[in-house]
């Protein structure tokens, strides 16, 4: 059985909720968004100058 009696160790402090800016600051997401943006830019330039 699990001991659920209160012990001497204090509870860990609650972490602050992380919002959208934290998610956007992650390197894999930024790399993905850069690649998608680059592809959109290349498609737009192709349509403007070559078609």
N, CA, C, O and CB atoms as a CASP TS submission, in Angstrom:
PFRMAT TS
TARGET T0000
AUTHOR 0000-0000-0000
METHOD Language model
MODEL 1
PARENT N/A
ATOM      1  N   UNK     1       0.838  -1.188   0.000  1.00  0.00           N
ATOM      2  CA  UNK     1       0.000   0.000   0.000  1.00  0.00           C
ATOM      3  C   UNK     1       0.880   1.249   0.000  1.00  0.00           C
ATOM      4  O   UNK     1       2.022   1.227   0.460  1.00  0.00           O
ATOM      5  CB  UNK     1      -0.952   0.000   1.219  1.00  0.00           C
ATOM      6  N   UNK     2       0.331   2.311  -0.517  1.00  0.00           N
ATOM      7  CA  UNK     2       1.057   3.571  -0.586  1.00  0.00           C
ATOM      8  C   UNK     2       0.800   4.374   0.675  1.00  0.00           C
ATOM      9  O   UNK     2      -0.341   4.506   1.118  1.00  0.00           O
ATOM     10  CB  UNK     2       0.652   4.375  -1.835  1.00  0.00           C
ATOM     11  N   UNK     3       1.876   4.915   1.252  1.00  0.00           N
ATOM     12  CA  UNK     3       1.749   5.743   2.442  1.00  0.00           C
ATOM     13  C   UNK     3       1.287   7.130   2.037  1.00  0.00           C
ATOM     14  O   UNK     3       2.021   7.846   1.357  1.00  0.00           O
ATOM     15  CB  UNK     3       3.084   5.815   3.216  1.00  0.00           C
ATOM     16  N   UNK     4       0.093   7.522   2.436  1.00  0.00           N
ATOM     17  CA  UNK     4      -0.444   8.835   2.083  1.00  0.00           C
ATOM     18  C   UNK     4      -0.445   9.797   3.253  1.00  0.00           C
ATOM     19  O   UNK     4      -1.045  10.868   3.169  1.00  0.00           O
ATOM     20  CB  UNK     4      -1.842   8.693   1.552  1.00  0.00           C
ATOM     21  N   UNK     5       0.215   9.438   4.342  1.00  0.00           N
ATOM     22  CA  UNK     5       0.265  10.330   5.495  1.00  0.00           C
ATOM     23  C   UNK     5       1.178  11.513   5.181  1.00  0.00           C
ATOM     24  O   UNK     5       2.141  11.366   4.429  1.00  0.00           O
ATOM     25  CB  UNK     5       0.757   9.576   6.760  1.00  0.00           C
ATOM     26  N   UNK     6       0.882  12.696   5.756  1.00  0.00           N
ATOM     27  CA  UNK     6       1.726  13.859   5.461  1.00  0.00           C
ATOM     28  C   UNK     6       3.140  13.649   5.991  1.00  0.00           C
ATOM     29  O   UNK     6       3.330  13.228   7.132  1.00  0.00           O
ATOM     30  CB  UNK     6       1.118  15.137   6.069  1.00  0.00           C
ATOM     31  N   UNK     7       4.118  13.942   5.161  1.00  0.00           N
ATOM     32  CA  UNK     7       5.505  13.749   5.544  1.00  0.00           C
ATOM     33  C   UNK     7       6.179  15.059   5.893  1.00  0.00           C
ATOM     34  O   UNK     7       5.526  16.097   6.004  1.00  0.00           O
ATOM     35  CB  UNK     7       6.261  13.062   4.437  1.00  0.00           C
ATOM     36  N   UNK     8       7.488  15.005   6.065  1.00  0.00           N
ATOM     37  CA  UNK     8       8.246  16.199   6.403  1.00  0.00           C
ATOM     38  C   UNK     8       8.587  17.048   5.178  1.00  0.00           C
ATOM     39  O   UNK     8       8.867  18.240   5.307  1.00  0.00           O
ATOM     40  CB  UNK     8       9.511  15.811   7.121  1.00  0.00           C
ATOM     41  N   UNK     9       8.566  16.439   3.995  1.00  0.00           N
ATOM     42  CA  UNK     9       8.948  17.176   2.782  1.00  0.00           C
ATOM     43  C   UNK     9       7.811  18.101   2.362  1.00  0.00           C
ATOM     44  O   UNK     9       6.665  17.663   2.260  1.00  0.00           O
ATOM     45  CB  UNK     9       9.307  16.198   1.626  1.00  0.00           C
ATOM     46  N   UNK    10       8.117  19.389   2.114  1.00  0.00           N
ATOM     47  CA  UNK    10       7.061  20.306   1.661  1.00  0.00           C
ATOM     48  C   UNK    10       6.699  20.010   0.197  1.00  0.00           C
ATOM     49  O   UNK    10       7.482  19.441  -0.563  1.00  0.00           O
ATOM     50  CB  UNK    10       7.518  21.793   1.819  1.00  0.00           C
ATOM     51  N   UNK    11       5.511  20.412  -0.148  1.00  0.00           N
ATOM     52  CA  UNK    11       5.057  20.218  -1.524  1.00  0.00           C
ATOM     53  C   UNK    11       5.865  21.126  -2.457  1.00  0.00           C
ATOM     54  O   UNK    11       6.197  22.251  -2.085  1.00  0.00           O
ATOM     55  CB  UNK    11       3.529  20.514  -1.653  1.00  0.00           C
ATOM     56  N   UNK    12       6.184  20.650  -3.661  1.00  0.00           N
ATOM     57  CA  UNK    12       6.931  21.501  -4.592  1.00  0.00           C
ATOM     58  C   UNK    12       6.098  22.706  -5.007  1.00  0.00           C
ATOM     59  O   UNK    12       4.877  22.596  -5.120  1.00  0.00           O
ATOM     60  CB  UNK    12       7.358  20.701  -5.835  1.00  0.00           C
ATOM     61  N   UNK    13       6.726  23.844  -5.233  1.00  0.00           N
ATOM     62  CA  UNK    13       5.958  25.028  -5.635  1.00  0.00           C
ATOM     63  C   UNK    13       5.303  24.809  -6.991  1.00  0.00           C
ATOM     64  O   UNK    13       5.859  24.158  -7.875  1.00  0.00           O
ATOM     65  CB  UNK    13       6.862  26.272  -5.680  1.00  0.00           C
ATOM     66  N   UNK    14       4.122  25.363  -7.127  1.00  0.00           N
ATOM     67  CA  UNK    14       3.390  25.211  -8.389  1.00  0.00           C
ATOM     68  C   UNK    14       4.097  26.015  -9.481  1.00  0.00           C
ATOM     69  O   UNK    14       4.475  27.169  -9.276  1.00  0.00           O
ATOM     70  CB  UNK    14       1.904  25.677  -8.234  1.00  0.00           C
ATOM     71  N   UNK    15       4.268  25.385 -10.641  1.00  0.00           N
ATOM     72  CA  UNK    15       4.907  26.080 -11.765  1.00  0.00           C
ATOM     73  C   UNK    15       3.912  27.036 -12.407  1.00  0.00           C
ATOM     74  O   UNK    15       2.703  26.803 -12.402  1.00  0.00           O
ATOM     75  CB  UNK    15       5.443  25.067 -12.815  1.00  0.00           C
ATOM     76  N   UNK    16       4.458  28.126 -12.965  1.00  0.00           N
ATOM     77  CA  UNK    16       3.596  29.064 -13.669  1.00  0.00           C
ATOM     78  C   UNK    16       3.130  28.424 -14.969  1.00  0.00           C
ATOM     79  O   UNK    16       3.892  27.693 -15.603  1.00  0.00           O
ATOM     80  CB  UNK    16       4.331  30.405 -13.942  1.00  0.00           C
ATOM     81  N   UNK    17       1.893  28.685 -15.375  1.00  0.00           N
ATOM     82  CA  UNK    17       1.443  28.144 -16.657  1.00  0.00           C
ATOM     83  C   UNK    17       2.218  28.800 -17.803  1.00  0.00           C
ATOM     84  O   UNK    17       2.461  30.007 -17.801  1.00  0.00           O
ATOM     85  CB  UNK    17      -0.083  28.361 -16.837  1.00  0.00           C
ATOM     86  N   UNK    18       2.588  27.991 -18.759  1.00  0.00           N
ATOM     87  CA  UNK    18       3.351  28.502 -19.897  1.00  0.00           C
ATOM     88  C   UNK    18       2.393  28.785 -21.040  1.00  0.00           C
ATOM     89  O   UNK    18       1.534  27.962 -21.356  1.00  0.00           O
ATOM     90  CB  UNK    18       4.456  27.497 -20.337  1.00  0.00           C
ATOM     91  N   UNK    19       2.540  29.936 -21.651  1.00  0.00           N
ATOM     92  CA  UNK    19       1.613  30.353 -22.692  1.00  0.00           C
ATOM     93  C   UNK    19       2.153  30.147 -24.097  1.00  0.00           C
ATOM     94  O   UNK    19       3.078  29.369 -24.331  1.00  0.00           O
ATOM     95  CB  UNK    19       1.262  31.788 -22.503  1.00  0.00           C
ATOM     96  N   UNK    20       1.550  30.861 -25.008  1.00  0.00           N
ATOM     97  CA  UNK    20       1.856  30.710 -26.436  1.00  0.00           C
ATOM     98  C   UNK    20       3.271  31.176 -26.760  1.00  0.00           C
ATOM     99  O   UNK    20       3.932  30.580 -27.611  1.00  0.00           O
ATOM    100  CB  UNK    20       0.849  31.491 -27.280  1.00  0.00           C
ATOM    101  N   UNK    21       3.749  32.232 -26.097  1.00  0.00           N
ATOM    102  CA  UNK    21       5.089  32.728 -26.409  1.00  0.00           C
ATOM    103  C   UNK    21       6.159  31.716 -26.041  1.00  0.00           C
ATOM    104  O   UNK    21       7.189  31.640 -26.711  1.00  0.00           O
ATOM    105  CB  UNK    21       5.349  34.039 -25.684  1.00  0.00           C
ATOM    106  N   UNK    22       5.934  30.930 -24.982  1.00  0.00           N
ATOM    107  CA  UNK    22       6.887  29.884 -24.637  1.00  0.00           C
ATOM    108  C   UNK    22       6.917  28.821 -25.725  1.00  0.00           C
ATOM    109  O   UNK    22       7.985  28.333 -26.092  1.00  0.00           O
ATOM    110  CB  UNK    22       6.536  29.255 -23.281  1.00  0.00           C
ATOM    111  N   UNK    23       5.745  28.461 -26.240  1.00  0.00           N
ATOM    112  CA  UNK    23       5.679  27.445 -27.295  1.00  0.00           C
ATOM    113  C   UNK    23       6.361  27.944 -28.568  1.00  0.00           C
ATOM    114  O   UNK    23       7.034  27.171 -29.251  1.00  0.00           O
ATOM    115  CB  UNK    23       4.211  27.066 -27.590  1.00  0.00           C
ATOM    116  N   UNK    24       6.195  29.219 -28.892  1.00  0.00           N
ATOM    117  CA  UNK    24       6.808  29.759 -30.113  1.00  0.00           C
ATOM    118  C   UNK    24       8.311  29.895 -29.988  1.00  0.00           C
ATOM    119  O   UNK    24       9.004  30.012 -30.999  1.00  0.00           O
ATOM    120  CB  UNK    24       6.207  31.107 -30.451  1.00  0.00           C
ATOM    121  N   UNK    25       8.835  29.881 -28.764  1.00  0.00           N
ATOM    122  CA  UNK    25      10.272  30.058 -28.591  1.00  0.00           C
ATOM    123  C   UNK    25      11.037  28.741 -28.699  1.00  0.00           C
ATOM    124  O   UNK    25      12.263  28.737 -28.582  1.00  0.00           O
ATOM    125  CB  UNK    25      10.552  30.702 -27.253  1.00  0.00           C
ATOM    126  N   UNK    26      10.355  27.641 -28.915  1.00  0.00           N
ATOM    127  CA  UNK    26      11.027  26.351 -29.001  1.00  0.00           C
ATOM    128  C   UNK    26      11.709  26.194 -30.358  1.00  0.00           C
ATOM    129  O   UNK    26      11.085  26.466 -31.384  1.00  0.00           O
ATOM    130  CB  UNK    26      10.027  25.206 -28.767  1.00  0.00           C
ATOM    131  N   UNK    27      12.973  25.761 -30.393  1.00  0.00           N
ATOM    132  CA  UNK    27      13.716  25.660 -31.657  1.00  0.00           C
ATOM    133  C   UNK    27      13.068  24.773 -32.726  1.00  0.00           C
ATOM    134  O   UNK    27      13.047  25.183 -33.886  1.00  0.00           O
ATOM    135  CB  UNK    27      15.079  25.141 -31.375  1.00  0.00           C
ATOM    136  N   UNK    28      12.536  23.575 -32.410  1.00  0.00           N
ATOM    137  CA  UNK    28      11.939  22.779 -33.495  1.00  0.00           C
ATOM    138  C   UNK    28      10.760  23.470 -34.165  1.00  0.00           C
ATOM    139  O   UNK    28      10.595  23.382 -35.382  1.00  0.00           O
ATOM    140  CB  UNK    28      11.488  21.441 -32.961  1.00  0.00           C
ATOM    141  N   UNK    29       9.936  24.162 -33.372  1.00  0.00           N
ATOM    142  CA  UNK    29       8.801  24.864 -33.963  1.00  0.00           C
ATOM    143  C   UNK    29       9.277  26.016 -34.821  1.00  0.00           C
ATOM    144  O   UNK    29       8.721  26.251 -35.894  1.00  0.00           O
ATOM    145  CB  UNK    29       7.854  25.370 -32.878  1.00  0.00           C
ATOM    146  N   UNK    30      10.293  26.744 -34.376  1.00  0.00           N
ATOM    147  CA  UNK    30      10.801  27.865 -35.155  1.00  0.00           C
ATOM    148  C   UNK    30      11.408  27.374 -36.477  1.00  0.00           C
ATOM    149  O   UNK    30      11.238  28.017 -37.513  1.00  0.00           O
ATOM    150  CB  UNK    30      11.848  28.653 -34.341  1.00  0.00           C
ATOM    151  N   UNK    31      12.111  26.240 -36.442  1.00  0.00           N
ATOM    152  CA  UNK    31      12.680  25.684 -37.677  1.00  0.00           C
ATOM    153  C   UNK    31      11.555  25.293 -38.628  1.00  0.00           C
ATOM    154  O   UNK    31      11.627  25.582 -39.823  1.00  0.00           O
ATOM    155  CB  UNK    31      13.585  24.455 -37.369  1.00  0.00           C
ATOM    156  N   UNK    32      10.519  24.640 -38.113  1.00  0.00           N
ATOM    157  CA  UNK    32       9.385  24.240 -38.943  1.00  0.00           C
ATOM    158  C   UNK    32       8.706  25.458 -39.562  1.00  0.00           C
ATOM    159  O   UNK    32       8.413  25.461 -40.758  1.00  0.00           O
ATOM    160  CB  UNK    32       8.374  23.436 -38.116  1.00  0.00           C
ATOM    161  N   UNK    33       8.455  26.494 -38.759  1.00  0.00           N
ATOM    162  CA  UNK    33       7.804  27.689 -39.283  1.00  0.00           C
ATOM    163  C   UNK    33       8.674  28.405 -40.308  1.00  0.00           C
ATOM    164  O   UNK    33       8.150  28.981 -41.261  1.00  0.00           O
ATOM    165  CB  UNK    33       7.460  28.635 -38.149  1.00  0.00           C
ATOM    166  N   UNK    34       9.994  28.379 -40.131  1.00  0.00           N
ATOM    167  CA  UNK    34      10.905  28.989 -41.094  1.00  0.00           C
ATOM    168  C   UNK    34      10.860  28.241 -42.422  1.00  0.00           C
ATOM    169  O   UNK    34      10.834  28.862 -43.485  1.00  0.00           O
ATOM    170  CB  UNK    34      12.340  29.009 -40.543  1.00  0.00           C
ATOM    171  N   UNK    35      10.849  26.918 -42.367  1.00  0.00           N
ATOM    172  CA  UNK    35      10.790  26.122 -43.597  1.00  0.00           C
ATOM    173  C   UNK    35       9.472  26.365 -44.326  1.00  0.00           C
ATOM    174  O   UNK    35       9.466  26.563 -45.541  1.00  0.00           O
ATOM    175  CB  UNK    35      10.956  24.620 -43.282  1.00  0.00           C
ATOM    176  N   UNK    36       8.363  26.352 -43.601  1.00  0.00           N
ATOM    177  CA  UNK    36       7.062  26.586 -44.231  1.00  0.00           C
ATOM    178  C   UNK    36       6.995  27.990 -44.814  1.00  0.00           C
ATOM    179  O   UNK    36       6.500  28.176 -45.926  1.00  0.00           O
ATOM    180  CB  UNK    36       5.923  26.377 -43.217  1.00  0.00           C
ATOM    181  N   UNK    37       7.489  28.986 -44.071  1.00  0.00           N
ATOM    182  CA  UNK    37       7.503  30.354 -44.586  1.00  0.00           C
ATOM    183  C   UNK    37       8.380  30.488 -45.826  1.00  0.00           C
ATOM    184  O   UNK    37       8.026  31.200 -46.766  1.00  0.00           O
ATOM    185  CB  UNK    37       7.984  31.311 -43.510  1.00  0.00           C
ATOM    186  N   UNK    38       9.521  29.808 -45.830  1.00  0.00           N
ATOM    187  CA  UNK    38      10.402  29.837 -47.004  1.00  0.00           C
ATOM    188  C   UNK    38       9.746  29.213 -48.223  1.00  0.00           C
ATOM    189  O   UNK    38       9.869  29.727 -49.335  1.00  0.00           O
ATOM    190  CB  UNK    38      11.706  29.116 -46.703  1.00  0.00           C
ATOM    191  N   UNK    39       9.050  28.106 -48.015  1.00  0.00           N
ATOM    192  CA  UNK    39       8.348  27.478 -49.138  1.00  0.00           C
ATOM    193  C   UNK    39       7.240  28.375 -49.681  1.00  0.00           C
ATOM    194  O   UNK    39       7.055  28.470 -50.895  1.00  0.00           O
ATOM    195  CB  UNK    39       7.761  26.133 -48.710  1.00  0.00           C
ATOM    196  N   UNK    40       6.502  29.036 -48.785  1.00  0.00           N
ATOM    197  CA  UNK    40       5.467  29.961 -49.237  1.00  0.00           C
ATOM    198  C   UNK    40       6.071  31.143 -50.001  1.00  0.00           C
ATOM    199  O   UNK    40       5.520  31.587 -51.009  1.00  0.00           O
ATOM    200  CB  UNK    40       4.652  30.468 -48.042  1.00  0.00           C
ATOM    201  N   UNK    41       7.196  31.642 -49.516  1.00  0.00           N
ATOM    202  CA  UNK    41       7.869  32.751 -50.196  1.00  0.00           C
ATOM    203  C   UNK    41       8.357  32.329 -51.579  1.00  0.00           C
ATOM    204  O   UNK    41       8.198  33.069 -52.551  1.00  0.00           O
ATOM    205  CB  UNK    41       9.049  33.259 -49.352  1.00  0.00           C
ATOM    206  N   UNK    42       8.950  31.143 -51.665  1.00  0.00           N
ATOM    207  CA  UNK    42       9.426  30.663 -52.967  1.00  0.00           C
ATOM    208  C   UNK    42       8.259  30.466 -53.942  1.00  0.00           C
ATOM    209  O   UNK    42       8.385  30.776 -55.127  1.00  0.00           O
ATOM    210  CB  UNK    42      10.205  29.341 -52.799  1.00  0.00           C
ATOM    211  N   UNK    43       7.125  29.952 -53.451  1.00  0.00           N
ATOM    212  CA  UNK    43       5.956  29.767 -54.311  1.00  0.00           C
ATOM    213  C   UNK    43       5.415  31.117 -54.781  1.00  0.00           C
ATOM    214  O   UNK    43       5.017  31.260 -55.937  1.00  0.00           O
ATOM    215  CB  UNK    43       4.857  28.982 -53.567  1.00  0.00           C
ATOM    216  N   UNK    44       5.401  32.099 -53.890  1.00  0.00           N
ATOM    217  CA  UNK    44       4.896  33.425 -54.264  1.00  0.00           C
ATOM    218  C   UNK    44       5.808  34.076 -55.295  1.00  0.00           C
ATOM    219  O   UNK    44       5.328  34.674 -56.258  1.00  0.00           O
ATOM    220  CB  UNK    44       4.771  34.329 -53.022  1.00  0.00           C
ATOM    221  N   UNK    45       7.126  33.965 -55.100  1.00  0.00           N
ATOM    222  CA  UNK    45       8.056  34.548 -56.076  1.00  0.00           C
ATOM    223  C   UNK    45       7.965  33.834 -57.417  1.00  0.00           C
ATOM    224  O   UNK    45       8.067  34.469 -58.466  1.00  0.00           O
ATOM    225  CB  UNK    45       9.494  34.488 -55.549  1.00  0.00           C
ATOM    226  N   UNK    46       7.778  32.537 -57.390  1.00  0.00           N
ATOM    227  CA  UNK    46       7.612  31.779 -58.636  1.00  0.00           C
ATOM    228  C   UNK    46       6.386  32.254 -59.387  1.00  0.00           C
ATOM    229  O   UNK    46       6.438  32.457 -60.600  1.00  0.00           O
ATOM    230  CB  UNK    46       7.504  30.275 -58.351  1.00  0.00           C
ATOM    231  N   UNK    47       5.270  32.436 -58.668  1.00  0.00           N
ATOM    232  CA  UNK    47       4.039  32.890 -59.310  1.00  0.00           C
ATOM    233  C   UNK    47       4.205  34.309 -59.848  1.00  0.00           C
ATOM    234  O   UNK    47       3.696  34.622 -60.924  1.00  0.00           O
ATOM    235  CB  UNK    47       2.861  32.829 -58.320  1.00  0.00           C
ATOM    236  N   UNK    48       4.902  35.159 -59.124  1.00  0.00           N
ATOM    237  CA  UNK    48       5.039  36.547 -59.563  1.00  0.00           C
ATOM    238  C   UNK    48       5.932  36.701 -60.781  1.00  0.00           C
ATOM    239  O   UNK    48       5.600  37.454 -61.697  1.00  0.00           O
ATOM    240  CB  UNK    48       5.580  37.383 -58.444  1.00  0.00           C
ATOM    241  N   UNK    49       7.060  36.003 -60.808  1.00  0.00           N
ATOM    242  CA  UNK    49       8.066  36.279 -61.825  1.00  0.00           C
ATOM    243  C   UNK    49       8.144  35.265 -62.954  1.00  0.00           C
ATOM    244  O   UNK    49       8.629  35.589 -64.038  1.00  0.00           O
ATOM    245  CB  UNK    49       9.378  36.369 -61.186  1.00  0.00           C
ATOM    246  N   UNK    50       7.675  34.043 -62.722  1.00  0.00           N
ATOM    247  CA  UNK    50       7.852  33.016 -63.755  1.00  0.00           C
ATOM    248  C   UNK    50       6.559  32.605 -64.435  1.00  0.00           C
ATOM    249  O   UNK    50       6.601  31.919 -65.456  1.00  0.00           O
ATOM    250  CB  UNK    50       8.493  31.807 -63.158  1.00  0.00           C
ATOM    251  N   UNK    51       5.425  32.997 -63.907  1.00  0.00           N
ATOM    252  CA  UNK    51       4.166  32.619 -64.557  1.00  0.00           C
ATOM    253  C   UNK    51       3.559  33.781 -65.299  1.00  0.00           C
ATOM    254  O   UNK    51       2.497  33.640 -65.905  1.00  0.00           O
ATOM    255  CB  UNK    51       3.176  32.090 -63.538  1.00  0.00           C
TER
END
